[in-house]
Amino acid sequence: MYRTLLLSLLTLLLAACSSTPEPPPVPRQSSAFDGFYQQWRGVPYRMGGASRAGLDCSAFTQLAYNQVLGFNLPRTTESQASIGKPVDRYRLQHGDLVFFKTGWQQYHVGVYTGAGEFIHASTSKGVIRSRLDNVYWNSRYWQARRVTQ
């Protein structure tokens, strides 16, 4: 009995110590917004701007939706946050708008492009791609909206 118990315990220990390899990372699927992002990547942030000389986050999403989908979004982040349907952050799809609270009555918006990433006009880096699980963005996440025509 003692031998059986010891053998069982040893088997359990070995099984617990074994590791299963992690699955390979899922490659980010191409999004209709990727081409738009490539054209605008690196353009500097400028509050109130809406051109290649500089643009703010809501102008970026407005231009993206207009050029990629032919859809006219409102101009301001707050107005964009009130259209479409709310989406759970774990059910995001390509093209959903993602919103963040970045300060007292300050909001930020970007376009979700899949695999936990979004494109946006960052105040410090201009037009870039960021991750939702980034410590900064994750802690400021507010909501997502799905806008359909």
Phi and psi in radians as a Rosetta constraint file:
Dihedral C 1 N 2 CA 2 C 2 CIRCULARHARMONIC -1.046 0.35
Dihedral N 2 CA 2 C 2 N 3 CIRCULARHARMONIC -0.717 0.35
Dihedral C 2 N 3 CA 3 C 3 CIRCULARHARMONIC -1.132 0.35
Dihedral N 3 CA 3 C 3 N 4 CIRCULARHARMONIC -0.737 0.35
Dihedral C 3 N 4 CA 4 C 4 CIRCULARHARMONIC -1.119 0.35
Dihedral N 4 CA 4 C 4 N 5 CIRCULARHARMONIC -0.737 0.35
Dihedral C 4 N 5 CA 5 C 5 CIRCULARHARMONIC -1.125 0.35
Dihedral N 5 CA 5 C 5 N 6 CIRCULARHARMONIC -0.757 0.35
Dihedral C 5 N 6 CA 6 C 6 CIRCULARHARMONIC -1.115 0.35
Dihedral N 6 CA 6 C 6 N 7 CIRCULARHARMONIC -0.749 0.35
Dihedral C 6 N 7 CA 7 C 7 CIRCULARHARMONIC -1.105 0.35
Dihedral N 7 CA 7 C 7 N 8 CIRCULARHARMONIC -0.733 0.35
Dihedral C 7 N 8 CA 8 C 8 CIRCULARHARMONIC -1.120 0.35
Dihedral N 8 CA 8 C 8 N 9 CIRCULARHARMONIC -0.744 0.35
Dihedral C 8 N 9 CA 9 C 9 CIRCULARHARMONIC -1.123 0.35
Dihedral N 9 CA 9 C 9 N 10 CIRCULARHARMONIC -0.746 0.35
Dihedral C 9 N 10 CA 10 C 10 CIRCULARHARMONIC -1.098 0.35
Dihedral N 10 CA 10 C 10 N 11 CIRCULARHARMONIC -0.728 0.35
Dihedral C 10 N 11 CA 11 C 11 CIRCULARHARMONIC -1.086 0.35
Dihedral N 11 CA 11 C 11 N 12 CIRCULARHARMONIC -0.766 0.35
Dihedral C 11 N 12 CA 12 C 12 CIRCULARHARMONIC -1.093 0.35
Dihedral N 12 CA 12 C 12 N 13 CIRCULARHARMONIC -0.732 0.35
Dihedral C 12 N 13 CA 13 C 13 CIRCULARHARMONIC -1.082 0.35
Dihedral N 13 CA 13 C 13 N 14 CIRCULARHARMONIC -0.801 0.35
Dihedral C 13 N 14 CA 14 C 14 CIRCULARHARMONIC -1.120 0.35
Dihedral N 14 CA 14 C 14 N 15 CIRCULARHARMONIC -0.697 0.35
Dihedral C 14 N 15 CA 15 C 15 CIRCULARHARMONIC -1.144 0.35
Dihedral N 15 CA 15 C 15 N 16 CIRCULARHARMONIC -0.665 0.35
Dihedral C 15 N 16 CA 16 C 16 CIRCULARHARMONIC -1.218 0.35
Dihedral N 16 CA 16 C 16 N 17 CIRCULARHARMONIC -0.534 0.35
Dihedral C 16 N 17 CA 17 C 17 CIRCULARHARMONIC -1.442 0.35
Dihedral N 17 CA 17 C 17 N 18 CIRCULARHARMONIC -0.322 0.35
Dihedral C 17 N 18 CA 18 C 18 CIRCULARHARMONIC -1.245 0.35
Dihedral N 18 CA 18 C 18 N 19 CIRCULARHARMONIC 2.624 0.35
Dihedral C 18 N 19 CA 19 C 19 CIRCULARHARMONIC -2.116 0.35
Dihedral N 19 CA 19 C 19 N 20 CIRCULARHARMONIC 2.591 0.35
Dihedral C 19 N 20 CA 20 C 20 CIRCULARHARMONIC -1.749 0.35
Dihedral N 20 CA 20 C 20 N 21 CIRCULARHARMONIC 2.361 0.35
Dihedral C 20 N 21 CA 21 C 21 CIRCULARHARMONIC -1.129 0.35
Dihedral N 21 CA 21 C 21 N 22 CIRCULARHARMONIC 2.523 0.35
Dihedral C 21 N 22 CA 22 C 22 CIRCULARHARMONIC -1.246 0.35
Dihedral N 22 CA 22 C 22 N 23 CIRCULARHARMONIC 2.517 0.35
Dihedral C 22 N 23 CA 23 C 23 CIRCULARHARMONIC -1.173 0.35
Dihedral N 23 CA 23 C 23 N 24 CIRCULARHARMONIC 2.646 0.35
Dihedral C 23 N 24 CA 24 C 24 CIRCULARHARMONIC -1.100 0.35
Dihedral N 24 CA 24 C 24 N 25 CIRCULARHARMONIC 2.615 0.35
Dihedral C 24 N 25 CA 25 C 25 CIRCULARHARMONIC -1.080 0.35
Dihedral N 25 CA 25 C 25 N 26 CIRCULARHARMONIC 2.509 0.35
Dihedral C 25 N 26 CA 26 C 26 CIRCULARHARMONIC -1.358 0.35
Dihedral N 26 CA 26 C 26 N 27 CIRCULARHARMONIC 2.153 0.35
Dihedral C 26 N 27 CA 27 C 27 CIRCULARHARMONIC -1.164 0.35
Dihedral N 27 CA 27 C 27 N 28 CIRCULARHARMONIC 2.547 0.35
Dihedral C 27 N 28 CA 28 C 28 CIRCULARHARMONIC -1.192 0.35
Dihedral N 28 CA 28 C 28 N 29 CIRCULARHARMONIC 2.226 0.35
Dihedral C 28 N 29 CA 29 C 29 CIRCULARHARMONIC -1.272 0.35
Dihedral N 29 CA 29 C 29 N 30 CIRCULARHARMONIC 2.599 0.35
Dihedral C 29 N 30 CA 30 C 30 CIRCULARHARMONIC -1.155 0.35
Dihedral N 30 CA 30 C 30 N 31 CIRCULARHARMONIC 2.436 0.35
Dihedral C 30 N 31 CA 31 C 31 CIRCULARHARMONIC -2.000 0.35
Dihedral N 31 CA 31 C 31 N 32 CIRCULARHARMONIC 2.642 0.35
Dihedral C 31 N 32 CA 32 C 32 CIRCULARHARMONIC -1.039 0.35
Dihedral N 32 CA 32 C 32 N 33 CIRCULARHARMONIC -0.372 0.35
Dihedral C 32 N 33 CA 33 C 33 CIRCULARHARMONIC -1.505 0.35
Dihedral N 33 CA 33 C 33 N 34 CIRCULARHARMONIC -0.133 0.35
Dihedral C 33 N 34 CA 34 C 34 CIRCULARHARMONIC -1.090 0.35
Dihedral N 34 CA 34 C 34 N 35 CIRCULARHARMONIC -0.739 0.35
Dihedral C 34 N 35 CA 35 C 35 CIRCULARHARMONIC -1.099 0.35
Dihedral N 35 CA 35 C 35 N 36 CIRCULARHARMONIC -0.726 0.35
Dihedral C 35 N 36 CA 36 C 36 CIRCULARHARMONIC -1.083 0.35
Dihedral N 36 CA 36 C 36 N 37 CIRCULARHARMONIC -0.781 0.35
Dihedral C 36 N 37 CA 37 C 37 CIRCULARHARMONIC -1.030 0.35
Dihedral N 37 CA 37 C 37 N 38 CIRCULARHARMONIC -0.771 0.35
Dihedral C 37 N 38 CA 38 C 38 CIRCULARHARMONIC -1.044 0.35
Dihedral N 38 CA 38 C 38 N 39 CIRCULARHARMONIC -0.618 0.35
Dihedral C 38 N 39 CA 39 C 39 CIRCULARHARMONIC -1.243 0.35
Dihedral N 39 CA 39 C 39 N 40 CIRCULARHARMONIC -0.514 0.35
Dihedral C 39 N 40 CA 40 C 40 CIRCULARHARMONIC -1.881 0.35
Dihedral N 40 CA 40 C 40 N 41 CIRCULARHARMONIC -0.135 0.35
Dihedral C 40 N 41 CA 41 C 41 CIRCULARHARMONIC -0.945 0.35
Dihedral N 41 CA 41 C 41 N 42 CIRCULARHARMONIC 2.289 0.35
Dihedral C 41 N 42 CA 42 C 42 CIRCULARHARMONIC 1.549 0.35
Dihedral N 42 CA 42 C 42 N 43 CIRCULARHARMONIC -0.190 0.35
Dihedral C 42 N 43 CA 43 C 43 CIRCULARHARMONIC -1.084 0.35
Dihedral N 43 CA 43 C 43 N 44 CIRCULARHARMONIC 2.315 0.35
Dihedral C 43 N 44 CA 44 C 44 CIRCULARHARMONIC -1.220 0.35
Dihedral N 44 CA 44 C 44 N 45 CIRCULARHARMONIC 2.749 0.35
Dihedral C 44 N 45 CA 45 C 45 CIRCULARHARMONIC -1.384 0.35
Dihedral N 45 CA 45 C 45 N 46 CIRCULARHARMONIC 2.392 0.35
Dihedral C 45 N 46 CA 46 C 46 CIRCULARHARMONIC -2.553 0.35
Dihedral N 46 CA 46 C 46 N 47 CIRCULARHARMONIC 2.046 0.35
Dihedral C 46 N 47 CA 47 C 47 CIRCULARHARMONIC -0.974 0.35
Dihedral N 47 CA 47 C 47 N 48 CIRCULARHARMONIC 2.175 0.35
Dihedral C 47 N 48 CA 48 C 48 CIRCULARHARMONIC 1.453 0.35
Dihedral N 48 CA 48 C 48 N 49 CIRCULARHARMONIC -0.129 0.35
Dihedral C 48 N 49 CA 49 C 49 CIRCULARHARMONIC -1.366 0.35
Dihedral N 49 CA 49 C 49 N 50 CIRCULARHARMONIC 2.684 0.35
Dihedral C 49 N 50 CA 50 C 50 CIRCULARHARMONIC -2.591 0.35
Dihedral N 50 CA 50 C 50 N 51 CIRCULARHARMONIC 0.662 0.35
Dihedral C 50 N 51 CA 51 C 51 CIRCULARHARMONIC -2.511 0.35
Dihedral N 51 CA 51 C 51 N 52 CIRCULARHARMONIC 3.123 0.35
Dihedral C 51 N 52 CA 52 C 52 CIRCULARHARMONIC -1.184 0.35
Dihedral N 52 CA 52 C 52 N 53 CIRCULARHARMONIC -0.271 0.35
Dihedral C 52 N 53 CA 53 C 53 CIRCULARHARMONIC -1.248 0.35
Dihedral N 53 CA 53 C 53 N 54 CIRCULARHARMONIC -0.362 0.35
Dihedral C 53 N 54 CA 54 C 54 CIRCULARHARMONIC 2.746 0.35
Dihedral N 54 CA 54 C 54 N 55 CIRCULARHARMONIC 2.519 0.35
Dihedral C 54 N 55 CA 55 C 55 CIRCULARHARMONIC -2.622 0.35
Dihedral N 55 CA 55 C 55 N 56 CIRCULARHARMONIC 2.767 0.35
Dihedral C 55 N 56 CA 56 C 56 CIRCULARHARMONIC -1.706 0.35
Dihedral N 56 CA 56 C 56 N 57 CIRCULARHARMONIC 3.098 0.35
Dihedral C 56 N 57 CA 57 C 57 CIRCULARHARMONIC -1.116 0.35
Dihedral N 57 CA 57 C 57 N 58 CIRCULARHARMONIC -0.707 0.35
Dihedral C 57 N 58 CA 58 C 58 CIRCULARHARMONIC -1.289 0.35
Dihedral N 58 CA 58 C 58 N 59 CIRCULARHARMONIC -0.525 0.35
Dihedral C 58 N 59 CA 59 C 59 CIRCULARHARMONIC -1.166 0.35
Dihedral N 59 CA 59 C 59 N 60 CIRCULARHARMONIC -0.677 0.35
Dihedral C 59 N 60 CA 60 C 60 CIRCULARHARMONIC -1.062 0.35
Dihedral N 60 CA 60 C 60 N 61 CIRCULARHARMONIC -0.843 0.35
Dihedral C 60 N 61 CA 61 C 61 CIRCULARHARMONIC -1.185 0.35
Dihedral N 61 CA 61 C 61 N 62 CIRCULARHARMONIC -0.630 0.35
Dihedral C 61 N 62 CA 62 C 62 CIRCULARHARMONIC -1.097 0.35
Dihedral N 62 CA 62 C 62 N 63 CIRCULARHARMONIC -0.821 0.35
Dihedral C 62 N 63 CA 63 C 63 CIRCULARHARMONIC -1.127 0.35
Dihedral N 63 CA 63 C 63 N 64 CIRCULARHARMONIC -0.716 0.35
Dihedral C 63 N 64 CA 64 C 64 CIRCULARHARMONIC -1.051 0.35
Dihedral N 64 CA 64 C 64 N 65 CIRCULARHARMONIC -0.860 0.35
Dihedral C 64 N 65 CA 65 C 65 CIRCULARHARMONIC -1.112 0.35
Dihedral N 65 CA 65 C 65 N 66 CIRCULARHARMONIC -0.673 0.35
Dihedral C 65 N 66 CA 66 C 66 CIRCULARHARMONIC -1.174 0.35
Dihedral N 66 CA 66 C 66 N 67 CIRCULARHARMONIC -0.828 0.35
Dihedral C 66 N 67 CA 67 C 67 CIRCULARHARMONIC -1.321 0.35
Dihedral N 67 CA 67 C 67 N 68 CIRCULARHARMONIC -0.649 0.35
Dihedral C 67 N 68 CA 68 C 68 CIRCULARHARMONIC -1.487 0.35
Dihedral N 68 CA 68 C 68 N 69 CIRCULARHARMONIC -0.748 0.35
Dihedral C 68 N 69 CA 69 C 69 CIRCULARHARMONIC -1.942 0.35
Dihedral N 69 CA 69 C 69 N 70 CIRCULARHARMONIC -0.152 0.35
Dihedral C 69 N 70 CA 70 C 70 CIRCULARHARMONIC 1.195 0.35
Dihedral N 70 CA 70 C 70 N 71 CIRCULARHARMONIC 0.482 0.35
Dihedral C 70 N 71 CA 71 C 71 CIRCULARHARMONIC -2.020 0.35
Dihedral N 71 CA 71 C 71 N 72 CIRCULARHARMONIC 2.356 0.35
Dihedral C 71 N 72 CA 72 C 72 CIRCULARHARMONIC -1.639 0.35
Dihedral N 72 CA 72 C 72 N 73 CIRCULARHARMONIC 1.964 0.35
Dihedral C 72 N 73 CA 73 C 73 CIRCULARHARMONIC -1.527 0.35
Dihedral N 73 CA 73 C 73 N 74 CIRCULARHARMONIC 2.726 0.35
Dihedral C 73 N 74 CA 74 C 74 CIRCULARHARMONIC -1.081 0.35
Dihedral N 74 CA 74 C 74 N 75 CIRCULARHARMONIC 2.861 0.35
Dihedral C 74 N 75 CA 75 C 75 CIRCULARHARMONIC -1.392 0.35
Dihedral N 75 CA 75 C 75 N 76 CIRCULARHARMONIC -0.580 0.35
Dihedral C 75 N 76 CA 76 C 76 CIRCULARHARMONIC -1.728 0.35
Dihedral N 76 CA 76 C 76 N 77 CIRCULARHARMONIC 2.719 0.35
Dihedral C 76 N 77 CA 77 C 77 CIRCULARHARMONIC -1.045 0.35
Dihedral N 77 CA 77 C 77 N 78 CIRCULARHARMONIC -0.779 0.35
Dihedral C 77 N 78 CA 78 C 78 CIRCULARHARMONIC -1.078 0.35
Dihedral N 78 CA 78 C 78 N 79 CIRCULARHARMONIC -0.693 0.35
Dihedral C 78 N 79 CA 79 C 79 CIRCULARHARMONIC -1.182 0.35
Dihedral N 79 CA 79 C 79 N 80 CIRCULARHARMONIC -0.698 0.35
Dihedral C 79 N 80 CA 80 C 80 CIRCULARHARMONIC -1.134 0.35
Dihedral N 80 CA 80 C 80 N 81 CIRCULARHARMONIC -0.546 0.35
Dihedral C 80 N 81 CA 81 C 81 CIRCULARHARMONIC -1.264 0.35
Dihedral N 81 CA 81 C 81 N 82 CIRCULARHARMONIC -0.154 0.35
Dihedral C 81 N 82 CA 82 C 82 CIRCULARHARMONIC -1.890 0.35
Dihedral N 82 CA 82 C 82 N 83 CIRCULARHARMONIC 0.025 0.35
Dihedral C 82 N 83 CA 83 C 83 CIRCULARHARMONIC -1.837 0.35
Dihedral N 83 CA 83 C 83 N 84 CIRCULARHARMONIC 2.904 0.35
Dihedral C 83 N 84 CA 84 C 84 CIRCULARHARMONIC 1.275 0.35
Dihedral N 84 CA 84 C 84 N 85 CIRCULARHARMONIC -2.876 0.35
Dihedral C 84 N 85 CA 85 C 85 CIRCULARHARMONIC -1.985 0.35
Dihedral N 85 CA 85 C 85 N 86 CIRCULARHARMONIC 2.494 0.35
Dihedral C 85 N 86 CA 86 C 86 CIRCULARHARMONIC -1.125 0.35
Dihedral N 86 CA 86 C 86 N 87 CIRCULARHARMONIC 2.530 0.35
Dihedral C 86 N 87 CA 87 C 87 CIRCULARHARMONIC -2.250 0.35
Dihedral N 87 CA 87 C 87 N 88 CIRCULARHARMONIC 2.344 0.35
Dihedral C 87 N 88 CA 88 C 88 CIRCULARHARMONIC -1.092 0.35
Dihedral N 88 CA 88 C 88 N 89 CIRCULARHARMONIC 2.416 0.35
Dihedral C 88 N 89 CA 89 C 89 CIRCULARHARMONIC -1.092 0.35
Dihedral N 89 CA 89 C 89 N 90 CIRCULARHARMONIC -0.326 0.35
Dihedral C 89 N 90 CA 90 C 90 CIRCULARHARMONIC -1.665 0.35
Dihedral N 90 CA 90 C 90 N 91 CIRCULARHARMONIC 0.118 0.35
Dihedral C 90 N 91 CA 91 C 91 CIRCULARHARMONIC -2.187 0.35
Dihedral N 91 CA 91 C 91 N 92 CIRCULARHARMONIC 0.477 0.35
Dihedral C 91 N 92 CA 92 C 92 CIRCULARHARMONIC -1.165 0.35
Dihedral N 92 CA 92 C 92 N 93 CIRCULARHARMONIC 2.567 0.35
Dihedral C 92 N 93 CA 93 C 93 CIRCULARHARMONIC -2.207 0.35
Dihedral N 93 CA 93 C 93 N 94 CIRCULARHARMONIC 2.801 0.35
Dihedral C 93 N 94 CA 94 C 94 CIRCULARHARMONIC -0.873 0.35
Dihedral N 94 CA 94 C 94 N 95 CIRCULARHARMONIC 2.305 0.35
Dihedral C 94 N 95 CA 95 C 95 CIRCULARHARMONIC 1.616 0.35
Dihedral N 95 CA 95 C 95 N 96 CIRCULARHARMONIC -0.170 0.35
Dihedral C 95 N 96 CA 96 C 96 CIRCULARHARMONIC -1.139 0.35
Dihedral N 96 CA 96 C 96 N 97 CIRCULARHARMONIC 2.535 0.35
Dihedral C 96 N 97 CA 97 C 97 CIRCULARHARMONIC -1.479 0.35
Dihedral N 97 CA 97 C 97 N 98 CIRCULARHARMONIC 2.325 0.35
Dihedral C 97 N 98 CA 98 C 98 CIRCULARHARMONIC -2.017 0.35
Dihedral N 98 CA 98 C 98 N 99 CIRCULARHARMONIC 2.356 0.35
Dihedral C 98 N 99 CA 99 C 99 CIRCULARHARMONIC -2.108 0.35
Dihedral N 99 CA 99 C 99 N 100 CIRCULARHARMONIC 2.581 0.35
Dihedral C 99 N 100 CA 100 C 100 CIRCULARHARMONIC -2.357 0.35
Dihedral N 100 CA 100 C 100 N 101 CIRCULARHARMONIC 2.555 0.35
Dihedral C 100 N 101 CA 101 C 101 CIRCULARHARMONIC -1.696 0.35
Dihedral N 101 CA 101 C 101 N 102 CIRCULARHARMONIC 1.944 0.35
Dihedral C 101 N 102 CA 102 C 102 CIRCULARHARMONIC -1.798 0.35
Dihedral N 102 CA 102 C 102 N 103 CIRCULARHARMONIC -0.076 0.35
Dihedral C 102 N 103 CA 103 C 103 CIRCULARHARMONIC -3.135 0.35
Dihedral N 103 CA 103 C 103 N 104 CIRCULARHARMONIC -3.040 0.35
Dihedral C 103 N 104 CA 104 C 104 CIRCULARHARMONIC -1.181 0.35
Dihedral N 104 CA 104 C 104 N 105 CIRCULARHARMONIC 2.004 0.35
Dihedral C 104 N 105 CA 105 C 105 CIRCULARHARMONIC 0.975 0.35
Dihedral N 105 CA 105 C 105 N 106 CIRCULARHARMONIC 0.541 0.35
Dihedral C 105 N 106 CA 106 C 106 CIRCULARHARMONIC -2.087 0.35
Dihedral N 106 CA 106 C 106 N 107 CIRCULARHARMONIC 2.320 0.35
Dihedral C 106 N 107 CA 107 C 107 CIRCULARHARMONIC -2.269 0.35
Dihedral N 107 CA 107 C 107 N 108 CIRCULARHARMONIC 2.742 0.35
Dihedral C 107 N 108 CA 108 C 108 CIRCULARHARMONIC -2.379 0.35
Dihedral N 108 CA 108 C 108 N 109 CIRCULARHARMONIC 2.585 0.35
Dihedral C 108 N 109 CA 109 C 109 CIRCULARHARMONIC -2.377 0.35
Dihedral N 109 CA 109 C 109 N 110 CIRCULARHARMONIC 2.590 0.35
Dihedral C 109 N 110 CA 110 C 110 CIRCULARHARMONIC -2.580 0.35
Dihedral N 110 CA 110 C 110 N 111 CIRCULARHARMONIC 3.106 0.35
Dihedral C 110 N 111 CA 111 C 111 CIRCULARHARMONIC -1.966 0.35
Dihedral N 111 CA 111 C 111 N 112 CIRCULARHARMONIC 2.165 0.35
Dihedral C 111 N 112 CA 112 C 112 CIRCULARHARMONIC -1.235 0.35
Dihedral N 112 CA 112 C 112 N 113 CIRCULARHARMONIC 2.319 0.35
Dihedral C 112 N 113 CA 113 C 113 CIRCULARHARMONIC -2.095 0.35
Dihedral N 113 CA 113 C 113 N 114 CIRCULARHARMONIC 0.190 0.35
Dihedral C 113 N 114 CA 114 C 114 CIRCULARHARMONIC 1.743 0.35
Dihedral N 114 CA 114 C 114 N 115 CIRCULARHARMONIC 2.830 0.35
Dihedral C 114 N 115 CA 115 C 115 CIRCULARHARMONIC 0.940 0.35
Dihedral N 115 CA 115 C 115 N 116 CIRCULARHARMONIC 0.605 0.35
Dihedral C 115 N 116 CA 116 C 116 CIRCULARHARMONIC 1.346 0.35
Dihedral N 116 CA 116 C 116 N 117 CIRCULARHARMONIC 0.267 0.35
Dihedral C 116 N 117 CA 117 C 117 CIRCULARHARMONIC -2.040 0.35
Dihedral N 117 CA 117 C 117 N 118 CIRCULARHARMONIC 2.694 0.35
Dihedral C 117 N 118 CA 118 C 118 CIRCULARHARMONIC -2.508 0.35
Dihedral N 118 CA 118 C 118 N 119 CIRCULARHARMONIC 2.711 0.35
Dihedral C 118 N 119 CA 119 C 119 CIRCULARHARMONIC -1.899 0.35
Dihedral N 119 CA 119 C 119 N 120 CIRCULARHARMONIC 2.536 0.35
Dihedral C 119 N 120 CA 120 C 120 CIRCULARHARMONIC -2.910 0.35
Dihedral N 120 CA 120 C 120 N 121 CIRCULARHARMONIC 2.969 0.35
Dihedral C 120 N 121 CA 121 C 121 CIRCULARHARMONIC -1.733 0.35
Dihedral N 121 CA 121 C 121 N 122 CIRCULARHARMONIC 1.807 0.35
Dihedral C 121 N 122 CA 122 C 122 CIRCULARHARMONIC -1.402 0.35
Dihedral N 122 CA 122 C 122 N 123 CIRCULARHARMONIC 2.433 0.35
Dihedral C 122 N 123 CA 123 C 123 CIRCULARHARMONIC -1.100 0.35
Dihedral N 123 CA 123 C 123 N 124 CIRCULARHARMONIC -0.519 0.35
Dihedral C 123 N 124 CA 124 C 124 CIRCULARHARMONIC -1.707 0.35
Dihedral N 124 CA 124 C 124 N 125 CIRCULARHARMONIC -0.462 0.35
Dihedral C 124 N 125 CA 125 C 125 CIRCULARHARMONIC -2.119 0.35
Dihedral N 125 CA 125 C 125 N 126 CIRCULARHARMONIC 0.032 0.35
Dihedral C 125 N 126 CA 126 C 126 CIRCULARHARMONIC 1.295 0.35
Dihedral N 126 CA 126 C 126 N 127 CIRCULARHARMONIC -2.668 0.35
Dihedral C 126 N 127 CA 127 C 127 CIRCULARHARMONIC -1.307 0.35
Dihedral N 127 CA 127 C 127 N 128 CIRCULARHARMONIC 2.068 0.35
Dihedral C 127 N 128 CA 128 C 128 CIRCULARHARMONIC -2.490 0.35
Dihedral N 128 CA 128 C 128 N 129 CIRCULARHARMONIC 3.001 0.35
Dihedral C 128 N 129 CA 129 C 129 CIRCULARHARMONIC -1.882 0.35
Dihedral N 129 CA 129 C 129 N 130 CIRCULARHARMONIC 2.321 0.35
Dihedral C 129 N 130 CA 130 C 130 CIRCULARHARMONIC -2.277 0.35
Dihedral N 130 CA 130 C 130 N 131 CIRCULARHARMONIC 2.942 0.35
Dihedral C 130 N 131 CA 131 C 131 CIRCULARHARMONIC -1.836 0.35
Dihedral N 131 CA 131 C 131 N 132 CIRCULARHARMONIC 2.424 0.35
Dihedral C 131 N 132 CA 132 C 132 CIRCULARHARMONIC -1.136 0.35
Dihedral N 132 CA 132 C 132 N 133 CIRCULARHARMONIC -0.494 0.35
Dihedral C 132 N 133 CA 133 C 133 CIRCULARHARMONIC -1.508 0.35
Dihedral N 133 CA 133 C 133 N 134 CIRCULARHARMONIC 0.066 0.35
Dihedral C 133 N 134 CA 134 C 134 CIRCULARHARMONIC -1.024 0.35
Dihedral N 134 CA 134 C 134 N 135 CIRCULARHARMONIC 2.429 0.35
Dihedral C 134 N 135 CA 135 C 135 CIRCULARHARMONIC -0.925 0.35
Dihedral N 135 CA 135 C 135 N 136 CIRCULARHARMONIC -0.784 0.35
Dihedral C 135 N 136 CA 136 C 136 CIRCULARHARMONIC -1.099 0.35
Dihedral N 136 CA 136 C 136 N 137 CIRCULARHARMONIC -0.933 0.35
Dihedral C 136 N 137 CA 137 C 137 CIRCULARHARMONIC -1.241 0.35
Dihedral N 137 CA 137 C 137 N 138 CIRCULARHARMONIC -0.658 0.35
Dihedral C 137 N 138 CA 138 C 138 CIRCULARHARMONIC -1.058 0.35
Dihedral N 138 CA 138 C 138 N 139 CIRCULARHARMONIC -0.712 0.35
Dihedral C 138 N 139 CA 139 C 139 CIRCULARHARMONIC -1.319 0.35
Dihedral N 139 CA 139 C 139 N 140 CIRCULARHARMONIC -0.267 0.35
Dihedral C 139 N 140 CA 140 C 140 CIRCULARHARMONIC -1.917 0.35
Dihedral N 140 CA 140 C 140 N 141 CIRCULARHARMONIC 0.023 0.35
Dihedral C 140 N 141 CA 141 C 141 CIRCULARHARMONIC -0.981 0.35
Dihedral N 141 CA 141 C 141 N 142 CIRCULARHARMONIC 2.353 0.35
Dihedral C 141 N 142 CA 142 C 142 CIRCULARHARMONIC -2.006 0.35
Dihedral N 142 CA 142 C 142 N 143 CIRCULARHARMONIC -1.006 0.35
Dihedral C 142 N 143 CA 143 C 143 CIRCULARHARMONIC -2.878 0.35
Dihedral N 143 CA 143 C 143 N 144 CIRCULARHARMONIC 2.987 0.35
Dihedral C 143 N 144 CA 144 C 144 CIRCULARHARMONIC -2.332 0.35
Dihedral N 144 CA 144 C 144 N 145 CIRCULARHARMONIC 2.624 0.35
Dihedral C 144 N 145 CA 145 C 145 CIRCULARHARMONIC -2.314 0.35
Dihedral N 145 CA 145 C 145 N 146 CIRCULARHARMONIC 2.470 0.35
Dihedral C 145 N 146 CA 146 C 146 CIRCULARHARMONIC -1.864 0.35
Dihedral N 146 CA 146 C 146 N 147 CIRCULARHARMONIC 2.056 0.35
Dihedral C 146 N 147 CA 147 C 147 CIRCULARHARMONIC -1.839 0.35
Dihedral N 147 CA 147 C 147 N 148 CIRCULARHARMONIC 2.135 0.35
Dihedral C 147 N 148 CA 148 C 148 CIRCULARHARMONIC -2.184 0.35
Dihedral N 148 CA 148 C 148 N 149 CIRCULARHARMONIC 2.691 0.35
